[in-house]
Amino acid sequence: MASYLQHDPLTPSFAPPSVALKEWAVVCDLLLAGRQVVLLRKGGIHEPRRGFAVEHQDFFLYPNTEHQRPEHLQPAYHSWVAAGEPAARETGTVTLPGFARVVDVIPVTEPGRLRALEGETCWTHQLFDLRLSYKPERPLYVITVRAYRLPQPLVLPYHKLYAGCRSWVPLRETIPSRAVAGAQPALEDAPFEGRRRAVRETLQ
């Protein structure tokens, strides 16, 4: 279990991330609403051979609708899935509503241990099992993150290099510091630490 020292990313010296993480749009919404503090990662088909790695501690959230499936979400979250929302490659723009900071990285290989996390996430047992069974020689990473909402979502031009089943998306646009000034945490310190502690204790 790896943990990262936290600091306030809203200080004047904070440099906006130069990379985004592709994630289901519903998960991005839940992170930014303070309803979830967890990401799952093993790696997409375009990841390096070694699989997924936590290469960046700070990153923008890149909502993606192409692979999210209501059947992999608990019923309470089905209404969070936007129906018929076009993909970025169709609209020609990418909307980044916030950013996140990695706090803990916990490798998990046991199905029962991962399923115990259901109460802290939007996902079903089926989704957990699918993620574990994909390339079972690699661990699945449970990543706790602290999410921050931007005052105004960033709307950037879409680029073909953003396509594909990949986690990390290096941004071709330089994001000015003023774009993240005034960003607000999805959860204040005490509620966030409570959710983080619940995840860690569940996975022990």
C-alpha positions in Angstrom: 0.0 0.0 0.0 1.5 3.3 -1.1 0.5 6.6 0.3 1.3 10.1 -0.9 1.9 13.1 1.2 -0.9 15.6 0.8 -0.6 19.3 0.4 -3.0 22.0 -0.6 -2.9 22.1 -4.4 -4.6 25.5 -4.5 -1.5 27.4 -3.3 -0.3 30.1 -5.8 2.7 27.8 -6.7 0.4 25.0 -7.8 1.0 24.2 -11.5 -2.0 22.8 -13.3 -1.6 19.2 -14.5 -0.4 18.6 -18.0 -2.2 15.3 -18.2 -5.7 13.9 -17.9 -7.0 10.5 -16.8 -9.7 8.9 -18.9 -12.5 7.7 -16.7 -16.2 6.8 -17.0 -18.2 10.1 -17.0 -20.4 8.8 -14.2 -17.4 8.1 -12.0 -16.0 11.6 -12.7 -19.4 13.0 -11.7 -19.4 11.0 -8.4 -15.8 12.0 -7.6 -16.6 15.7 -8.1 -19.8 15.4 -6.1 -18.0 13.9 -3.2 -19.9 10.6 -3.5 -16.9 8.4 -4.2 -13.1 8.7 -3.5 -12.0 5.6 -5.4 -10.7 4.7 -8.9 -9.9 1.3 -10.2 -7.1 0.7 -12.7 -5.4 -2.2 -14.4 -4.8 -0.8 -17.8 -6.4 -0.6 -21.2 -5.4 -2.2 -24.5 -3.1 0.7 -25.4 -1.3 0.7 -22.0 2.5 -0.2 -22.0 3.2 -3.9 -21.6 3.9 -3.5 -17.9 0.3 -2.4 -17.4 -1.0 0.6 -15.6 1.3 2.7 -13.4 0.6 5.8 -11.3 2.7 8.1 -13.3 1.2 11.3 -12.2 0.0 12.5 -8.8 -2.1 15.3 -10.1 -4.3 15.0 -13.2 -7.4 16.4 -14.8 -10.5 14.2 -15.0 -11.4 13.3 -18.6 -15.0 12.0 -18.7 -15.5 9.2 -21.2 -18.9 7.7 -22.1 -17.7 5.1 -24.6 -17.3 2.2 -22.3 -19.5 2.9 -19.3 -22.3 0.4 -18.9 -25.3 0.8 -16.6 -25.3 -3.0 -15.9 -21.9 -2.5 -14.2 -23.3 0.1 -11.8 -25.4 -0.4 -8.8 -29.1 0.5 -9.4 -28.9 3.6 -7.3 -26.4 5.1 -9.9 -28.2 4.2 -13.1 -29.8 7.7 -13.3 -26.3 9.2 -13.2 -25.6 7.8 -16.7 -26.3 10.4 -19.4 -28.2 8.8 -22.2 -27.0 9.5 -25.8 -24.2 11.9 -24.8 -21.9 12.2 -27.8 -18.2 11.2 -27.6 -15.5 13.8 -27.7 -14.4 12.7 -31.2 -17.8 13.6 -32.4 -18.2 17.0 -30.8 -14.6 18.0 -31.5 -14.1 19.2 -27.9 -13.0 17.7 -24.6 -14.6 19.0 -21.4 -12.5 18.7 -18.2 -14.7 19.5 -15.1 -12.1 19.1 -12.4 -8.9 17.5 -11.3 -7.7 15.0 -8.7 -4.8 14.2 -6.5 -3.6 10.6 -5.8 -3.6 9.8 -2.0 -3.3 6.0 -1.8 -2.4 3.2 -4.2 -3.5 -0.3 -3.0 -2.9 -3.4 -5.2 -5.6 -6.0 -4.9 -5.7 -9.5 -6.3 -8.4 -11.3 -4.2 -12.0 -11.1 -5.4 -13.5 -11.2 -1.9 -11.3 -8.3 -0.7 -12.3 -6.2 -3.7 -16.0 -7.1 -3.5 -16.0 -5.8 0.1 -15.4 -2.4 -1.4 -18.9 -2.2 -3.1 -20.3 0.0 -0.4 -17.7 2.6 -1.0 -18.2 2.7 -4.8 -20.8 2.8 -7.6 -19.7 -0.6 -9.1 -21.2 -4.1 -9.0 -19.6 -7.4 -8.1 -19.7 -8.2 -11.8 -17.5 -5.2 -12.7 -15.0 -6.1 -9.9 -14.8 -9.7 -11.2 -14.3 -8.5 -14.8 -11.5 -6.1 -13.8 -9.7 -8.8 -11.9 -10.0 -11.5 -14.6 -8.6 -9.2 -17.3 -4.9 -10.0 -17.5 -5.0 -11.8 -14.1 -1.2 -11.8 -13.8 -1.4 -8.1 -13.1 -2.8 -6.6 -9.9 -5.8 -4.3 -9.9 -5.0 -1.0 -8.3 -7.5 0.7 -5.9 -6.6 4.3 -5.9 -8.0 6.8 -3.5 -8.1 10.4 -4.8 -9.1 13.8 -3.6 -11.1 15.5 -6.3 -11.5 19.3 -7.0 -14.2 21.0 -9.0 -13.1 23.8 -11.3 -15.0 27.1 -11.2 -15.7 26.6 -14.9 -15.0 23.4 -16.8 -12.2 23.5 -19.2 -13.2 23.0 -22.9 -10.3 22.0 -25.0 -10.0 21.0 -28.7 -10.2 17.2 -29.2 -7.1 15.6 -30.8 -6.9 12.2 -32.4 -4.0 11.3 -30.1 -6.6 11.3 -27.3 -8.4 8.4 -28.9 -8.1 4.8 -27.8 -8.4 2.7 -24.7 -5.8 4.4 -22.6 -5.6 5.8 -19.1 -3.2 8.8 -19.4 -3.9 11.5 -21.9 -1.1 14.1 -22.3 -2.8 17.4 -23.0 -1.7 19.3 -26.1 -2.9 22.5 -24.6 -1.0 24.4 -21.8 -3.4 25.1 -19.0 -2.9 28.5 -17.3 -2.8 28.7 -13.6 -5.8 31.0 -13.6 -7.9 28.1 -15.0 -7.7 26.2 -11.7 -7.7 29.2 -9.3 -10.7 29.0 -7.1 -11.1 25.2 -7.5 -13.0 23.7 -4.6 -12.5 20.2 -3.0 -15.4 17.9 -3.5 -15.1 16.9 0.2 -13.7 19.0 3.0 -10.8 17.6 5.0 -12.6 15.6 7.7 -15.2 14.0 5.4 -12.5 13.1 2.9 -10.3 11.5 5.6 -13.4 9.5 6.8 -14.1 8.1 3.3 -10.4 7.4 2.8 -10.1 5.6 6.1 -13.2 3.5 5.3 -11.6 2.3 2.0 -8.3 1.5 3.6 -9.9 -0.5 6.5 -12.2 -2.4 4.0 -9.2 -3.5 2.1 -7.0 -4.6 5.0 
